[in-house]
Amino acid sequence: MGYIRAIEDYNSTNEQEMQDKKVILNYIEHFGENVLLRENEIAHITSSGFIMNKTLDKVLLVHHNIRNVWAWTGGHADGDKDLLYVSIKEAIEETGITNVYPLTERIASIDILPVYGHVRKSNYVNAHLHLSIAYVLISDESDAVRICSEENSGVEWFSIERFTEKNFDNSDVYLYNKLISFARKYSNSRYLTDSQLHKITEIEATYNV
C-alpha cells in the first residue's frame, strides 16, 4: 500500500487527527512527492516509531540532542515512500536495538508537529512543520541498546505511568498516551467483541485520548 493510500485509509481518533489528516493530504496534493523531502522548508513528512515492549507497559525513548528532552525515535522520509520502513530504520539507528518489528503495519497516529528554528551540524534550520506519520513498534527489553551520539545522549525504557505532565511537556503527554491507547486497543481487538471495543472508544472519547 502506498503512503498516500495509507494516510487516506487511516481512521482518525479525534478532531485533531481529522484536521491534521485533511491538511496533510491537501499539502501532498499541492506539493506532490516534494513533501517527502526536507528541501520543502515549510513542511515535510517524517516517520516515527513508538517503541514498546511486548507487554505494552514500557516505552523505549532517546534523550534528544536538539530538543534536550526524552522523546520517541523517528526521522525524515528523505524521499522514501515506505514510511514504516523509515520508522524501523530510525529506531535501529537511534537506539541500537536489532530485534524490532511493527505491532501492526497500520498507521498509529497522524499529527502536524512544530519544529522551532535551531542549529544542526553548524547550519541554521528554520522553523517548520513535521507532517508526522507514526507507528507502534515492538522490541525486547533484553535487547542491547546504545546511544547515537549525532542524535541523542541516552537510551532508556520508561514505564507508561511516567507519561504525565510532571515528567513531560503536555503536548508529548497527549501524543504518547494516544499511541499507548492505540497499541492497547489494537492488541485487545484480537480478543474483544465489537460491543466491548465500542465501549473502549466511548471512554477514550470522554478523555480525549
Secondary structure, 3 states (H helix, E strand, C coil): CCHHHHHHHCCCCCHHHHHHHHHHHHHHHHHHHHHHCCCCCCEEEEEEEEEECCCCCEEEEEEECCCCCEECEEEECCCCCCHHHHHHHHHHHHHCCCCEEECCCCCCEEEEEEECCEEECCEEECCEEEEEEEEEEEECCCCCCCCCCCCEEEEEEEEHHHCCCCCCCHHHHHHHHHHHHHHHHHHHCCCCCHHHHHHHHHHHHHCCC
